[in-house]
């Protein structure tokens, strides 16, 4: 299992290939499910030109590691990873990669969705959108202040 926070560009395909290159699950892998999240150029009816994504170093990693541990208690997984980008982003930048390995597709699909949905509501990330009209706003459940 791996949790990684990146302050630079996230290349999800290279990260996945690198992580999986030397792994072997003894012929038990039946499914690998991946979720890739990207920055959109719109939100709440407004044009978004960039976003600043902040996190709480140390706490963020611990929260995500616990999420992976909790997930493995609910589903029969061979492995799982979360790689999340922070910093300044622009539309079409990759933000998050979640991957799950299992012997069966059902566990891989369900656990992957659970990780992503839980991450969105519990991990200490803060998003500030910069809009086309020059204004900015904090968005999401976990906004500062």
Number of C-alpha atoms within 10 A of each C-alpha: 14 15 18 14 16 13 12 11 14 19 13 20 11 10 13 16 10 11 13 10 9 7 9 10 11 6 7 12 16 12 18 20 19 20 16 15 16 14 18 16 17 15 12 7 6 12 15 22 19 21 23 15 18 16 17 11 11 8 12 18 20 13 16 24 18 12 20 24 13 12 18 17 9 11 14 16 20 19 18 24 22 25 20 22 21 21 15 17 20 18 14 11 17 19 22 21 23 24 24 26 25 23 17 15 16 14 21 25 19 15 26 25 18 14 22 19 11 13 18 14 12 14 18 19 21 19 21 18 24 19 18 14 10 8 9 15 11 17 14 12 13 15 13 11 4
